[in-house]
Amino acid sequence: MSTTGTSTPEFEPAAPVLKWVGGKRALLPQINRLLPKPEFGKRFFEPFMGGGAVAFSRTFDNAIICSDANRDLINLYEVIRDQPEALINELGKLSNDEAFYYEIRDRDRAEGWQLADVVEQAARVLYLNKTCFNGLYRVNAQGQFNTPFGHYVRPNFLDEQAINKLHRFLNSQLVSGERRVHLRQGNYAELTREVVSGDVVYFDPPYVPISITASFTSYQSQGFGLNDQKALRDEAVRLSQSGAKVLLSNSDHEIVRELYGDKSQFKLHVVPISRALAAKVTARKKITELLIETK
């Protein structure tokens, strides 16, 4: 934490340790321009934490409360917060070898894996993220990780500096002495029940795919369909009407524009972004996304 004279103290930001598909590192300047500092004593909420780029960039003396439905993801952040050296030691046992990759990947097929040591589970998630194809976190119907090997020459799955910096961020304390960063595992609606007037909320949900069938069937099969998008929009309205400031991100798709088309409730900001849209990691295309601000 640093201070300048009698100005409000600011905290050292941290960078994501994961290569997260749809991560917001490239959009941080635009996002943080639209995300105000919470009122004094109020909090910042990020219910779809993912790679954590936005939360980890917040430097104000306000509590940060993040959640994600992904149990493995929250466990990783908890281990970085509580046992960074143990995680670094465990990562040092791993190697960038295809046969070894599939051995590590298939550990969640074994009975009792969810009861394995939390450090071992966390190391597996970070290792797979950096060595799998395109950093794609994908599971099958049984919840088993199934992304293939990425064939990278030097994947940096053991970045001690990044782990230790995030460890310091997750253990930072408010000026009052209270813990600044709180981690939760669960559905976004479980977290937003805590939001009150003066709080700030950033939603980065699963995006509406930029190419989907008219029937929406293929999109619904991904687990966050049109009804989920509508429910999230309605929750954003509810929170805004309760006095919270809300910002959402989503794809620049006609469905999203229609969902958030009420100009009395929302203001749409179109932002350019480069995304990998093809099978090849190097095949990137400039597209636009939407940042949706509540009024």
Secondary structure, DSSP 8 states (H G I E B T S, - for coil): -B--TTS--B------SS--TT--GGGHHHHHHHS----TT-EEEESS-TT-HHHHT--SSSEEEEEES-HHHHHHHHHHHH-HHHHHHHHTT----HHHHHHHHGGGGSTTGGGS-HHHHHHHHHHHHHHBGGG---B-TTS-B---B---SS-----HHHHHHHHHHHT-B-TTSSB-EEEEES-HHHHHTT--TT-EEEE------SS--TT-HHHHTTT--HHHHHHHHHHHHHHHHTT-EEEEEEE--HHHHHHT--TTTEEEEEEEEEEE-SSSTT-EEEEEEEEEEE-
